[in-house]
Amino acid sequence: MVNHILLGFAVLAAWLLSLWVHPFGKCPHCRGRRIVMRGSKRRRRPVRCWLCKGIGRRQRPGSRTVHRTVRKIRRELARQRTARQHAISHSSEE
Ligand SMILES: [Zn+2]
């Protein structure tokens, strides 16, 4: 039971890490080919993918949130560090 929870956390962490390292993935609609076939079976023609607008890559859902969270944590850590340094310098002055 506990192992399952740990496994779940590990999978979640790996997924979040992959989102952070690779925020962009292949477009799921055109699979990175940038064009999709359109029209009836007899008259098919390639058109620019409407989902990625011909880029072939899509920002993965959640990647923005991950990056924002990482930024927030870093800012908070930096703030705490400066606050601690202020406290140290103030105490040494007295
Ligand atoms: Zn596409």
PDB file of the backbone (N, CA, C, O) and the ligand in Angstrom, with CONECT records:
HET     ZN  A 101       1
ATOM      1  N   MET A   1       0.851  -1.208   0.000  1.00  0.00           N
ATOM      2  CA  MET A   1       0.000   0.000   0.000  1.00  0.00           C
ATOM      3  C   MET A   1       0.878   1.246   0.000  1.00  0.00           C
ATOM      4  O   MET A   1       0.719   2.133  -0.838  1.00  0.00           O
ATOM      5  N   VAL A   2       1.816   1.300   0.962  1.00  0.00           N
ATOM      6  CA  VAL A   2       2.711   2.454   1.029  1.00  0.00           C
ATOM      7  C   VAL A   2       3.583   2.506  -0.225  1.00  0.00           C
ATOM      8  O   VAL A   2       3.865   3.576  -0.764  1.00  0.00           O
ATOM      9  N   ASN A   3       3.999   1.325  -0.672  1.00  0.00           N
ATOM     10  CA  ASN A   3       4.830   1.255  -1.874  1.00  0.00           C
ATOM     11  C   ASN A   3       4.097   1.835  -3.083  1.00  0.00           C
ATOM     12  O   ASN A   3       4.694   2.490  -3.937  1.00  0.00           O
ATOM     13  N   HIS A   4       2.810   1.583  -3.132  1.00  0.00           N
ATOM     14  CA  HIS A   4       2.026   2.102  -4.250  1.00  0.00           C
ATOM     15  C   HIS A   4       1.990   3.628  -4.233  1.00  0.00           C
ATOM     16  O   HIS A   4       2.071   4.278  -5.275  1.00  0.00           O
ATOM     17  N   ILE A   5       1.868   4.180  -3.036  1.00  0.00           N
ATOM     18  CA  ILE A   5       1.835   5.643  -2.910  1.00  0.00           C
ATOM     19  C   ILE A   5       3.193   6.213  -3.323  1.00  0.00           C
ATOM     20  O   ILE A   5       3.267   7.206  -4.047  1.00  0.00           O
ATOM     21  N   LEU A   6       4.260   5.573  -2.853  1.00  0.00           N
ATOM     22  CA  LEU A   6       5.614   6.019  -3.202  1.00  0.00           C
ATOM     23  C   LEU A   6       5.827   5.946  -4.707  1.00  0.00           C
ATOM     24  O   LEU A   6       6.415   6.843  -5.312  1.00  0.00           O
ATOM     25  N   LEU A   7       5.338   4.863  -5.297  1.00  0.00           N
ATOM     26  CA  LEU A   7       5.472   4.684  -6.743  1.00  0.00           C
ATOM     27  C   LEU A   7       4.727   5.799  -7.469  1.00  0.00           C
ATOM     28  O   LEU A   7       5.202   6.357  -8.458  1.00  0.00           O
ATOM     29  N   GLY A   8       3.545   6.101  -6.942  1.00  0.00           N
ATOM     30  CA  GLY A   8       2.754   7.171  -7.542  1.00  0.00           C
ATOM     31  C   GLY A   8       3.482   8.502  -7.483  1.00  0.00           C
ATOM     32  O   GLY A   8       3.491   9.262  -8.451  1.00  0.00           O
ATOM     33  N   PHE A   9       4.091   8.776  -6.341  1.00  0.00           N
ATOM     34  CA  PHE A   9       4.861  10.014  -6.186  1.00  0.00           C
ATOM     35  C   PHE A   9       6.052  10.039  -7.132  1.00  0.00           C
ATOM     36  O   PHE A   9       6.375  11.072  -7.719  1.00  0.00           O
ATOM     37  N   ALA A  10       6.703   8.880  -7.271  1.00  0.00           N
ATOM     38  CA  ALA A  10       7.872   8.791  -8.154  1.00  0.00           C
ATOM     39  C   ALA A  10       7.458   9.064  -9.598  1.00  0.00           C
ATOM     40  O   ALA A  10       8.146   9.780 -10.327  1.00  0.00           O
ATOM     41  N   VAL A  11       6.332   8.488 -10.000  1.00  0.00           N
ATOM     42  CA  VAL A  11       5.842   8.692 -11.372  1.00  0.00           C
ATOM     43  C   VAL A  11       5.488  10.154 -11.583  1.00  0.00           C
ATOM     44  O   VAL A  11       5.799  10.745 -12.617  1.00  0.00           O
ATOM     45  N   LEU A  12       4.824  10.730 -10.570  1.00  0.00           N
ATOM     46  CA  LEU A  12       4.417  12.133 -10.661  1.00  0.00           C
ATOM     47  C   LEU A  12       5.653  13.034 -10.753  1.00  0.00           C
ATOM     48  O   LEU A  12       5.694  13.970 -11.552  1.00  0.00           O
ATOM     49  N   ALA A  13       6.659  12.735  -9.922  1.00  0.00           N
ATOM     50  CA  ALA A  13       7.886  13.532  -9.918  1.00  0.00           C
ATOM     51  C   ALA A  13       8.592  13.428 -11.264  1.00  0.00           C
ATOM     52  O   ALA A  13       9.082  14.423 -11.798  1.00  0.00           O
ATOM     53  N   ALA A  14       8.639  12.216 -11.804  1.00  0.00           N
ATOM     54  CA  ALA A  14       9.294  12.008 -13.099  1.00  0.00           C
ATOM     55  C   ALA A  14       8.556  12.765 -14.191  1.00  0.00           C
ATOM     56  O   ALA A  14       9.166  13.347 -15.088  1.00  0.00           O
ATOM     57  N   TRP A  15       7.229  12.747 -14.098  1.00  0.00           N
ATOM     58  CA  TRP A  15       6.411  13.439 -15.106  1.00  0.00           C
ATOM     59  C   TRP A  15       6.626  14.944 -15.016  1.00  0.00           C
ATOM     60  O   TRP A  15       6.776  15.618 -16.035  1.00  0.00           O
ATOM     61  N   LEU A  16       6.641  15.469 -13.788  1.00  0.00           N
ATOM     62  CA  LEU A  16       6.852  16.902 -13.594  1.00  0.00           C
ATOM     63  C   LEU A  16       8.236  17.311 -14.069  1.00  0.00           C
ATOM     64  O   LEU A  16       8.412  18.373 -14.668  1.00  0.00           O
ATOM     65  N   LEU A  17       9.218  16.457 -13.795  1.00  0.00           N
ATOM     66  CA  LEU A  17      10.590  16.742 -14.226  1.00  0.00           C
ATOM     67  C   LEU A  17      10.664  16.772 -15.749  1.00  0.00           C
ATOM     68  O   LEU A  17      11.304  17.648 -16.330  1.00  0.00           O
ATOM     69  N   SER A  18      10.007  15.811 -16.390  1.00  0.00           N
ATOM     70  CA  SER A  18      10.023  15.757 -17.843  1.00  0.00           C
ATOM     71  C   SER A  18       9.319  16.983 -18.418  1.00  0.00           C
ATOM     72  O   SER A  18       9.711  17.500 -19.464  1.00  0.00           O
ATOM     73  N   LEU A  19       8.280  17.442 -17.730  1.00  0.00           N
ATOM     74  CA  LEU A  19       7.572  18.652 -18.162  1.00  0.00           C
ATOM     75  C   LEU A  19       8.484  19.862 -18.059  1.00  0.00           C
ATOM     76  O   LEU A  19       8.471  20.754 -18.907  1.00  0.00           O
ATOM     77  N   TRP A  20       9.290  19.864 -16.979  1.00  0.00           N
ATOM     78  CA  TRP A  20      10.168  21.004 -16.753  1.00  0.00           C
ATOM     79  C   TRP A  20      11.321  21.021 -17.756  1.00  0.00           C
ATOM     80  O   TRP A  20      11.707  22.076 -18.260  1.00  0.00           O
ATOM     81  N   VAL A  21      11.863  19.832 -18.038  1.00  0.00           N
ATOM     82  CA  VAL A  21      13.003  19.739 -18.949  1.00  0.00           C
ATOM     83  C   VAL A  21      12.532  19.873 -20.401  1.00  0.00           C
ATOM     84  O   VAL A  21      13.185  20.516 -21.223  1.00  0.00           O
ATOM     85  N   HIS A  22      11.399  19.259 -20.694  1.00  0.00           N
ATOM     86  CA  HIS A  22      10.872  19.305 -22.064  1.00  0.00           C
ATOM     87  C   HIS A  22       9.473  19.915 -22.057  1.00  0.00           C
ATOM     88  O   HIS A  22       8.483  19.188 -22.135  1.00  0.00           O
ATOM     89  N   PRO A  23       9.381  21.235 -21.963  1.00  0.00           N
ATOM     90  CA  PRO A  23       8.048  21.850 -21.924  1.00  0.00           C
ATOM     91  C   PRO A  23       7.305  21.742 -23.248  1.00  0.00           C
ATOM     92  O   PRO A  23       6.084  21.886 -23.297  1.00  0.00           O
ATOM     93  N   PHE A  24       8.043  21.491 -24.312  1.00  0.00           N
ATOM     94  CA  PHE A  24       7.386  21.369 -25.603  1.00  0.00           C
ATOM     95  C   PHE A  24       7.447  19.917 -26.076  1.00  0.00           C
ATOM     96  O   PHE A  24       8.461  19.234 -25.940  1.00  0.00           O
ATOM     97  N   GLY A  25       6.349  19.487 -26.623  1.00  0.00           N
ATOM     98  CA  GLY A  25       6.297  18.138 -27.157  1.00  0.00           C
ATOM     99  C   GLY A  25       5.780  18.169 -28.573  1.00  0.00           C
ATOM    100  O   GLY A  25       5.346  19.206 -29.075  1.00  0.00           O
ATOM    101  N   LYS A  26       5.832  17.015 -29.209  1.00  0.00           N
ATOM    102  CA  LYS A  26       5.316  16.944 -30.572  1.00  0.00           C
ATOM    103  C   LYS A  26       3.823  17.236 -30.573  1.00  0.00           C
ATOM    104  O   LYS A  26       3.098  16.868 -29.648  1.00  0.00           O
ATOM    105  N   CYS A  27       3.394  17.889 -31.606  1.00  0.00           N
ATOM    106  CA  CYS A  27       1.971  18.179 -31.726  1.00  0.00           C
ATOM    107  C   CYS A  27       1.209  16.860 -31.827  1.00  0.00           C
ATOM    108  O   CYS A  27       1.536  16.011 -32.657  1.00  0.00           O
ATOM    109  N   PRO A  28       0.199  16.691 -30.988  1.00  0.00           N
ATOM    110  CA  PRO A  28      -0.538  15.435 -31.017  1.00  0.00           C
ATOM    111  C   PRO A  28      -1.419  15.278 -32.253  1.00  0.00           C
ATOM    112  O   PRO A  28      -1.836  14.170 -32.591  1.00  0.00           O
ATOM    113  N   HIS A  29      -1.697  16.386 -32.921  1.00  0.00           N
ATOM    114  CA  HIS A  29      -2.596  16.324 -34.072  1.00  0.00           C
ATOM    115  C   HIS A  29      -1.846  15.899 -35.343  1.00  0.00           C
ATOM    116  O   HIS A  29      -2.290  15.003 -36.060  1.00  0.00           O
ATOM    117  N   CYS A  30      -0.716  16.543 -35.611  1.00  0.00           N
ATOM    118  CA  CYS A  30       0.027  16.235 -36.838  1.00  0.00           C
ATOM    119  C   CYS A  30       1.256  15.394 -36.534  1.00  0.00           C
ATOM    120  O   CYS A  30       2.005  15.045 -37.446  1.00  0.00           O
ATOM    121  N   ARG A  31       1.476  15.061 -35.256  1.00  0.00           N
ATOM    122  CA  ARG A  31       2.623  14.271 -34.798  1.00  0.00           C
ATOM    123  C   ARG A  31       3.947  14.904 -35.230  1.00  0.00           C
ATOM    124  O   ARG A  31       4.893  14.197 -35.575  1.00  0.00           O
ATOM    125  N   GLY A  32       4.009  16.211 -35.209  1.00  0.00           N
ATOM    126  CA  GLY A  32       5.250  16.912 -35.510  1.00  0.00           C
ATOM    127  C   GLY A  32       5.512  17.079 -36.996  1.00  0.00           C
ATOM    128  O   GLY A  32       6.559  17.601 -37.380  1.00  0.00           O
ATOM    129  N   ARG A  33       4.570  16.641 -37.850  1.00  0.00           N
ATOM    130  CA  ARG A  33       4.800  16.762 -39.294  1.00  0.00           C
ATOM    131  C   ARG A  33       4.409  18.131 -39.837  1.00  0.00           C
ATOM    132  O   ARG A  33       4.750  18.486 -40.965  1.00  0.00           O
ATOM    133  N   ARG A  34       3.700  18.881 -39.031  1.00  0.00           N
ATOM    134  CA  ARG A  34       3.300  20.258 -39.341  1.00  0.00           C
ATOM    135  C   ARG A  34       2.163  20.359 -40.359  1.00  0.00           C
ATOM    136  O   ARG A  34       1.558  21.420 -40.513  1.00  0.00           O
ATOM    137  N   ILE A  35       1.880  19.282 -41.038  1.00  0.00           N
ATOM    138  CA  ILE A  35       0.764  19.317 -41.982  1.00  0.00           C
ATOM    139  C   ILE A  35      -0.175  18.151 -41.684  1.00  0.00           C
ATOM    140  O   ILE A  35       0.237  17.113 -41.166  1.00  0.00           O
ATOM    141  N   VAL A  36      -1.408  18.345 -42.014  1.00  0.00           N
ATOM    142  CA  VAL A  36      -2.392  17.275 -41.862  1.00  0.00           C
ATOM    143  C   VAL A  36      -3.157  17.132 -43.176  1.00  0.00           C
ATOM    144  O   VAL A  36      -3.291  18.088 -43.939  1.00  0.00           O
ATOM    145  N   MET A  37      -3.651  15.934 -43.422  1.00  0.00           N
ATOM    146  CA  MET A  37      -4.428  15.707 -44.631  1.00  0.00           C
ATOM    147  C   MET A  37      -5.865  16.144 -44.383  1.00  0.00           C
ATOM    148  O   MET A  37      -6.455  15.868 -43.338  1.00  0.00           O
ATOM    149  N   ARG A  38      -6.394  16.820 -45.360  1.00  0.00           N
ATOM    150  CA  ARG A  38      -7.742  17.327 -45.206  1.00  0.00           C
ATOM    151  C   ARG A  38      -8.543  17.003 -46.467  1.00  0.00           C
ATOM    152  O   ARG A  38      -7.997  16.798 -47.552  1.00  0.00           O
ATOM    153  N   GLY A  39      -9.841  16.967 -46.276  1.00  0.00           N
ATOM    154  CA  GLY A  39     -10.700  16.700 -47.413  1.00  0.00           C
ATOM    155  C   GLY A  39     -11.197  15.264 -47.430  1.00  0.00           C
ATOM    156  O   GLY A  39     -10.887  14.476 -46.537  1.00  0.00           O
ATOM    157  N   SER A  40     -11.959  14.939 -48.442  1.00  0.00           N
ATOM    158  CA  SER A  40     -12.523  13.598 -48.562  1.00  0.00           C
ATOM    159  C   SER A  40     -11.437  12.634 -49.026  1.00  0.00           C
ATOM    160  O   SER A  40     -10.327  13.045 -49.365  1.00  0.00           O
ATOM    161  N   LYS A  41     -11.767  11.369 -49.035  1.00  0.00           N
ATOM    162  CA  LYS A  41     -10.758  10.360 -49.386  1.00  0.00           C
ATOM    163  C   LYS A  41     -10.234  10.553 -50.798  1.00  0.00           C
ATOM    164  O   LYS A  41      -9.057  10.304 -51.061  1.00  0.00           O
ATOM    165  N   ARG A  42     -11.086  10.991 -51.704  1.00  0.00           N
ATOM    166  CA  ARG A  42     -10.659  11.120 -53.091  1.00  0.00           C
ATOM    167  C   ARG A  42      -9.819  12.369 -53.308  1.00  0.00           C
ATOM    168  O   ARG A  42      -8.868  12.362 -54.089  1.00  0.00           O
ATOM    169  N   ARG A  43     -10.181  13.447 -52.607  1.00  0.00           N
ATOM    170  CA  ARG A  43      -9.457  14.704 -52.834  1.00  0.00           C
ATOM    171  C   ARG A  43      -8.809  15.147 -51.528  1.00  0.00           C
ATOM    172  O   ARG A  43      -9.245  16.091 -50.869  1.00  0.00           O
ATOM    173  N   ARG A  44      -7.770  14.434 -51.191  1.00  0.00           N
ATOM    174  CA  ARG A  44      -7.038  14.799 -49.980  1.00  0.00           C
ATOM    175  C   ARG A  44      -5.916  15.764 -50.323  1.00  0.00           C
ATOM    176  O   ARG A  44      -5.205  15.601 -51.315  1.00  0.00           O
ATOM    177  N   ARG A  45      -5.782  16.755 -49.490  1.00  0.00           N
ATOM    178  CA  ARG A  45      -4.690  17.699 -49.712  1.00  0.00           C
ATOM    179  C   ARG A  45      -4.072  18.063 -48.367  1.00  0.00           C
ATOM    180  O   ARG A  45      -4.769  18.173 -47.359  1.00  0.00           O
ATOM    181  N   PRO A  46      -2.770  18.245 -48.367  1.00  0.00           N
ATOM    182  CA  PRO A  46      -2.111  18.620 -47.106  1.00  0.00           C
ATOM    183  C   PRO A  46      -2.354  20.084 -46.779  1.00  0.00           C
ATOM    184  O   PRO A  46      -2.195  20.963 -47.626  1.00  0.00           O
ATOM    185  N   VAL A  47      -2.741  20.324 -45.544  1.00  0.00           N
ATOM    186  CA  VAL A  47      -2.911  21.703 -45.086  1.00  0.00           C
ATOM    187  C   VAL A  47      -2.110  21.881 -43.805  1.00  0.00           C
ATOM    188  O   VAL A  47      -1.764  20.919 -43.118  1.00  0.00           O
ATOM    189  N   ARG A  48      -1.834  23.119 -43.513  1.00  0.00           N
ATOM    190  CA  ARG A  48      -1.101  23.422 -42.296  1.00  0.00           C
ATOM    191  C   ARG A  48      -1.928  22.984 -41.087  1.00  0.00           C
ATOM    192  O   ARG A  48      -3.140  23.188 -41.031  1.00  0.00           O
ATOM    193  N   CYS A  49      -1.249  22.390 -40.147  1.00  0.00           N
ATOM    194  CA  CYS A  49      -1.934  21.907 -38.948  1.00  0.00           C
ATOM    195  C   CYS A  49      -2.540  23.094 -38.206  1.00  0.00           C
ATOM    196  O   CYS A  49      -1.862  24.088 -37.945  1.00  0.00           O
ATOM    197  N   TRP A  50      -3.806  22.979 -37.874  1.00  0.00           N
ATOM    198  CA  TRP A  50      -4.493  24.085 -37.208  1.00  0.00           C
ATOM    199  C   TRP A  50      -4.194  24.114 -35.715  1.00  0.00           C
ATOM    200  O   TRP A  50      -4.345  25.147 -35.062  1.00  0.00           O
ATOM    201  N   LEU A  51      -3.770  22.979 -35.183  1.00  0.00           N
ATOM    202  CA  LEU A  51      -3.570  22.910 -33.732  1.00  0.00           C
ATOM    203  C   LEU A  51      -2.269  23.597 -33.321  1.00  0.00           C
ATOM    204  O   LEU A  51      -2.248  24.375 -32.367  1.00  0.00           O
ATOM    205  N   CYS A  52      -1.179  23.306 -34.047  1.00  0.00           N
ATOM    206  CA  CYS A  52       0.116  23.898 -33.696  1.00  0.00           C
ATOM    207  C   CYS A  52       0.448  25.045 -34.634  1.00  0.00           C
ATOM    208  O   CYS A  52       1.507  25.659 -34.502  1.00  0.00           O
ATOM    209  N   LYS A  53      -0.436  25.349 -35.581  1.00  0.00           N
ATOM    210  CA  LYS A  53      -0.261  26.434 -36.557  1.00  0.00           C
ATOM    211  C   LYS A  53       1.017  26.244 -37.375  1.00  0.00           C
ATOM    212  O   LYS A  53       1.728  27.204 -37.671  1.00  0.00           O
ATOM    213  N   GLY A  54       1.291  25.000 -37.730  1.00  0.00           N
ATOM    214  CA  GLY A  54       2.418  24.720 -38.608  1.00  0.00           C
ATOM    215  C   GLY A  54       3.763  24.715 -37.927  1.00  0.00           C
ATOM    216  O   GLY A  54       4.798  24.743 -38.593  1.00  0.00           O
ATOM    217  N   ILE A  55       3.765  24.681 -36.610  1.00  0.00           N
ATOM    218  CA  ILE A  55       5.036  24.676 -35.883  1.00  0.00           C
ATOM    219  C   ILE A  55       5.484  23.241 -35.638  1.00  0.00           C
ATOM    220  O   ILE A  55       6.681  22.953 -35.631  1.00  0.00           O
ATOM    221  N   GLY A  56       4.532  22.352 -35.440  1.00  0.00           N
ATOM    222  CA  GLY A  56       4.867  20.949 -35.206  1.00  0.00           C
ATOM    223  C   GLY A  56       5.115  20.625 -33.749  1.00  0.00           C
ATOM    224  O   GLY A  56       5.317  19.467 -33.385  1.00  0.00           O
ATOM    225  N   ARG A  57       5.098  21.649 -32.923  1.00  0.00           N
ATOM    226  CA  ARG A  57       5.340  21.437 -31.497  1.00  0.00           C
ATOM    227  C   ARG A  57       4.243  22.109 -30.695  1.00  0.00           C
ATOM    228  O   ARG A  57       3.678  23.125 -31.097  1.00  0.00           O
ATOM    229  N   ARG A  58       3.967  21.525 -29.577  1.00  0.00           N
ATOM    230  CA  ARG A  58       2.947  22.074 -28.707  1.00  0.00           C
ATOM    231  C   ARG A  58       3.500  22.187 -27.301  1.00  0.00           C
ATOM    232  O   ARG A  58       4.223  21.310 -26.828  1.00  0.00           O
ATOM    233  N   GLN A  59       3.148  23.282 -26.638  1.00  0.00           N
ATOM    234  CA  GLN A  59       3.520  23.363 -25.225  1.00  0.00           C
ATOM    235  C   GLN A  59       2.658  22.359 -24.477  1.00  0.00           C
ATOM    236  O   GLN A  59       1.433  22.357 -24.597  1.00  0.00           O
ATOM    237  N   ARG A  60       3.308  21.519 -23.717  1.00  0.00           N
ATOM    238  CA  ARG A  60       2.585  20.464 -23.017  1.00  0.00           C
ATOM    239  C   ARG A  60       1.756  21.051 -21.882  1.00  0.00           C
ATOM    240  O   ARG A  60       2.221  21.930 -21.157  1.00  0.00           O
ATOM    241  N   PRO A  61       0.549  20.570 -21.733  1.00  0.00           N
ATOM    242  CA  PRO A  61      -0.283  21.098 -20.648  1.00  0.00           C
ATOM    243  C   PRO A  61       0.370  20.846 -19.301  1.00  0.00           C
ATOM    244  O   PRO A  61       0.825  19.738 -19.020  1.00  0.00           O
ATOM    245  N   GLY A  62       0.415  21.872 -18.478  1.00  0.00           N
ATOM    246  CA  GLY A  62       0.996  21.739 -17.149  1.00  0.00           C
ATOM    247  C   GLY A  62       2.415  22.266 -17.078  1.00  0.00           C
ATOM    248  O   GLY A  62       2.900  22.582 -15.991  1.00  0.00           O
ATOM    249  N   SER A  63       3.096  22.367 -18.221  1.00  0.00           N
ATOM    250  CA  SER A  63       4.495  22.798 -18.205  1.00  0.00           C
ATOM    251  C   SER A  63       4.596  24.236 -17.711  1.00  0.00           C
ATOM    252  O   SER A  63       5.543  24.602 -17.014  1.00  0.00           O
ATOM    253  N   ARG A  64       3.614  25.040 -18.080  1.00  0.00           N
ATOM    254  CA  ARG A  64       3.627  26.433 -17.664  1.00  0.00           C
ATOM    255  C   ARG A  64       3.484  26.511 -16.138  1.00  0.00           C
ATOM    256  O   ARG A  64       4.168  27.290 -15.474  1.00  0.00           O
ATOM    257  N   THR A  65       2.594  25.698 -15.610  1.00  0.00           N
ATOM    258  CA  THR A  65       2.373  25.680 -14.164  1.00  0.00           C
ATOM    259  C   THR A  65       3.635  25.240 -13.439  1.00  0.00           C
ATOM    260  O   THR A  65       3.996  25.807 -12.408  1.00  0.00           O
ATOM    261  N   VAL A  66       4.306  24.224 -13.982  1.00  0.00           N
ATOM    262  CA  VAL A  66       5.530  23.712 -13.362  1.00  0.00           C
ATOM    263  C   VAL A  66       6.574  24.810 -13.327  1.00  0.00           C
ATOM    264  O   VAL A  66       7.212  25.031 -12.298  1.00  0.00           O
ATOM    265  N   HIS A  67       6.756  25.504 -14.453  1.00  0.00           N
ATOM    266  CA  HIS A  67       7.766  26.547 -14.516  1.00  0.00           C
ATOM    267  C   HIS A  67       7.438  27.691 -13.564  1.00  0.00           C
ATOM    268  O   HIS A  67       8.323  28.249 -12.914  1.00  0.00           O
ATOM    269  N   ARG A  68       6.151  28.032 -13.492  1.00  0.00           N
ATOM    270  CA  ARG A  68       5.734  29.105 -12.604  1.00  0.00           C
ATOM    271  C   ARG A  68       6.015  28.714 -11.152  1.00  0.00           C
ATOM    272  O   ARG A  68       6.496  29.522 -10.358  1.00  0.00           O
ATOM    273  N   THR A  69       5.704  27.449 -10.821  1.00  0.00           N
ATOM    274  CA  THR A  69       5.913  26.962  -9.459  1.00  0.00           C
ATOM    275  C   THR A  69       7.397  26.986  -9.110  1.00  0.00           C
ATOM    276  O   THR A  69       7.774  27.408  -8.016  1.00  0.00           O
ATOM    277  N   VAL A  70       8.235  26.535 -10.035  1.00  0.00           N
ATOM    278  CA  VAL A  70       9.680  26.514  -9.793  1.00  0.00           C
ATOM    279  C   VAL A  70      10.190  27.928  -9.564  1.00  0.00           C
ATOM    280  O   VAL A  70      10.989  28.178  -8.661  1.00  0.00           O
ATOM    281  N   ARG A  71       9.713  28.852 -10.398  1.00  0.00           N
ATOM    282  CA  ARG A  71      10.117  30.261 -10.243  1.00  0.00           C
ATOM    283  C   ARG A  71       9.716  30.787  -8.872  1.00  0.00           C
ATOM    284  O   ARG A  71      10.494  31.462  -8.197  1.00  0.00           O
ATOM    285  N   LYS A  72       8.475  30.462  -8.468  1.00  0.00           N
ATOM    286  CA  LYS A  72       7.949  30.945  -7.187  1.00  0.00           C
ATOM    287  C   LYS A  72       8.798  30.412  -6.032  1.00  0.00           C
ATOM    288  O   LYS A  72       9.146  31.151  -5.111  1.00  0.00           O
ATOM    289  N   ILE A  73       9.124  29.127  -6.095  1.00  0.00           N
ATOM    290  CA  ILE A  73       9.923  28.500  -5.034  1.00  0.00           C
ATOM    291  C   ILE A  73      11.304  29.152  -4.970  1.00  0.00           C
ATOM    292  O   ILE A  73      11.808  29.453  -3.888  1.00  0.00           O
ATOM    293  N   ARG A  74      11.913  29.369  -6.147  1.00  0.00           N
ATOM    294  CA  ARG A  74      13.244  29.980  -6.185  1.00  0.00           C
ATOM    295  C   ARG A  74      13.220  31.381  -5.597  1.00  0.00           C
ATOM    296  O   ARG A  74      14.110  31.765  -4.838  1.00  0.00           O
ATOM    297  N   ARG A  75      12.179  32.148  -5.962  1.00  0.00           N
ATOM    298  CA  ARG A  75      12.068  33.517  -5.468  1.00  0.00           C
ATOM    299  C   ARG A  75      11.917  33.506  -3.946  1.00  0.00           C
ATOM    300  O   ARG A  75      12.528  34.301  -3.231  1.00  0.00           O
ATOM    301  N   GLU A  76      11.081  32.577  -3.478  1.00  0.00           N
ATOM    302  CA  GLU A  76      10.836  32.468  -2.035  1.00  0.00           C
ATOM    303  C   GLU A  76      12.128  32.114  -1.303  1.00  0.00           C
ATOM    304  O   GLU A  76      12.420  32.677  -0.248  1.00  0.00           O
ATOM    305  N   LEU A  77      12.896  31.190  -1.856  1.00  0.00           N
ATOM    306  CA  LEU A  77      14.159  30.785  -1.241  1.00  0.00           C
ATOM    307  C   LEU A  77      15.134  31.950  -1.202  1.00  0.00           C
ATOM    308  O   LEU A  77      15.815  32.162  -0.199  1.00  0.00           O
ATOM    309  N   ALA A  78      15.201  32.714  -2.303  1.00  0.00           N
ATOM    310  CA  ALA A  78      16.093  33.872  -2.369  1.00  0.00           C
ATOM    311  C   ALA A  78      15.681  34.908  -1.348  1.00  0.00           C
ATOM    312  O   ALA A  78      16.528  35.528  -0.704  1.00  0.00           O
ATOM    313  N   ARG A  79      14.364  35.100  -1.196  1.00  0.00           N
ATOM    314  CA  ARG A  79      13.844  36.074  -0.240  1.00  0.00           C
ATOM    315  C   ARG A  79      14.219  35.673   1.188  1.00  0.00           C
ATOM    316  O   ARG A  79      14.642  36.501   1.996  1.00  0.00           O
ATOM    317  N   GLN A  80      14.053  34.388   1.471  1.00  0.00           N
ATOM    318  CA  GLN A  80      14.387  33.897   2.809  1.00  0.00           C
ATOM    319  C   GLN A  80      15.875  34.053   3.093  1.00  0.00           C
ATOM    320  O   GLN A  80      16.277  34.389   4.206  1.00  0.00           O
ATOM    321  N   ARG A  81      16.692  33.801   2.056  1.00  0.00           N
ATOM    322  CA  ARG A  81      18.140  33.899   2.233  1.00  0.00           C
ATOM    323  C   ARG A  81      18.530  35.342   2.560  1.00  0.00           C
ATOM    324  O   ARG A  81      19.310  35.584   3.481  1.00  0.00           O
ATOM    325  N   THR A  82      17.984  36.299   1.800  1.00  0.00           N
ATOM    326  CA  THR A  82      18.319  37.702   2.048  1.00  0.00           C
ATOM    327  C   THR A  82      17.802  38.139   3.407  1.00  0.00           C
ATOM    328  O   THR A  82      18.461  38.913   4.103  1.00  0.00           O
ATOM    329  N   ALA A  83      16.635  37.653   3.791  1.00  0.00           N
ATOM    330  CA  ALA A  83      16.073  38.001   5.096  1.00  0.00           C
ATOM    331  C   ALA A  83      16.990  37.501   6.211  1.00  0.00           C
ATOM    332  O   ALA A  83      17.218  38.191   7.204  1.00  0.00           O
ATOM    333  N   ARG A  84      17.512  36.288   6.026  1.00  0.00           N
ATOM    334  CA  ARG A  84      18.400  35.710   7.034  1.00  0.00           C
ATOM    335  C   ARG A  84      19.694  36.526   7.106  1.00  0.00           C
ATOM    336  O   ARG A  84      20.198  36.801   8.195  1.00  0.00           O
ATOM    337  N   GLN A  85      20.226  36.910   5.950  1.00  0.00           N
ATOM    338  CA  GLN A  85      21.464  37.696   5.936  1.00  0.00           C
ATOM    339  C   GLN A  85      21.255  39.042   6.614  1.00  0.00           C
ATOM    340  O   GLN A  85      22.130  39.534   7.326  1.00  0.00           O
ATOM    341  N   HIS A  86      20.087  39.631   6.383  1.00  0.00           N
ATOM    342  CA  HIS A  86      19.766  40.908   7.031  1.00  0.00           C
ATOM    343  C   HIS A  86      19.769  40.720   8.546  1.00  0.00           C
ATOM    344  O   HIS A  86      20.323  41.525   9.295  1.00  0.00           O
ATOM    345  N   ALA A  87      19.133  39.632   8.968  1.00  0.00           N
ATOM    346  CA  ALA A  87      19.020  39.354  10.408  1.00  0.00           C
ATOM    347  C   ALA A  87      20.412  39.183  11.015  1.00  0.00           C
ATOM    348  O   ALA A  87      20.682  39.661  12.117  1.00  0.00           O
ATOM    349  N   ILE A  88      21.297  38.491  10.278  1.00  0.00           N
ATOM    350  CA  ILE A  88      22.647  38.255  10.794  1.00  0.00           C
ATOM    351  C   ILE A  88      23.412  39.577  10.895  1.00  0.00           C
ATOM    352  O   ILE A  88      24.064  39.841  11.905  1.00  0.00           O
ATOM    353  N   SER A  89      23.333  40.406   9.850  1.00  0.00           N
ATOM    354  CA  SER A  89      24.073  41.654   9.841  1.00  0.00           C
ATOM    355  C   SER A  89      23.545  42.594  10.932  1.00  0.00           C
ATOM    356  O   SER A  89      24.304  43.341  11.550  1.00  0.00           O
ATOM    357  N   HIS A  90      22.217  42.539  11.154  1.00  0.00           N
ATOM    358  CA  HIS A  90      21.633  43.406  12.178  1.00  0.00           C
ATOM    359  C   HIS A  90      22.079  42.982  13.581  1.00  0.00           C
ATOM    360  O   HIS A  90      22.384  43.815  14.434  1.00  0.00           O
ATOM    361  N   SER A  91      22.108  41.680  13.789  1.00  0.00           N
ATOM    362  CA  SER A  91      22.465  41.191  15.115  1.00  0.00           C
ATOM    363  C   SER A  91      23.947  41.456  15.403  1.00  0.00           C
ATOM    364  O   SER A  91      24.322  41.681  16.554  1.00  0.00           O
ATOM    365  N   SER A  92      24.793  41.431  14.360  1.00  0.00           N
ATOM    366  CA  SER A  92      26.216  41.662  14.576  1.00  0.00           C
ATOM    367  C   SER A  92      26.489  43.142  14.878  1.00  0.00           C
ATOM    368  O   SER A  92      27.461  43.489  15.549  1.00  0.00           O
ATOM    369  N   GLU A  93      25.592  44.008  14.357  1.00  0.00           N
ATOM    370  CA  GLU A  93      25.779  45.447  14.604  1.00  0.00           C
ATOM    371  C   GLU A  93      25.562  45.786  16.066  1.00  0.00           C
ATOM    372  O   GLU A  93      26.199  46.691  16.605  1.00  0.00           O
ATOM    373  N   GLU A  94      24.669  45.064  16.698  1.00  0.00           N
ATOM    374  CA  GLU A  94      24.320  45.404  18.089  1.00  0.00           C
ATOM    375  C   GLU A  94      25.384  44.953  19.078  1.00  0.00           C
ATOM    376  O   GLU A  94      25.238  45.165  20.282  1.00  0.00           O
TER     377      GLU A  94
HETATM  378 ZN    ZN A 101       0.208  20.089 -35.387  1.00  0.00          ZN2+
END
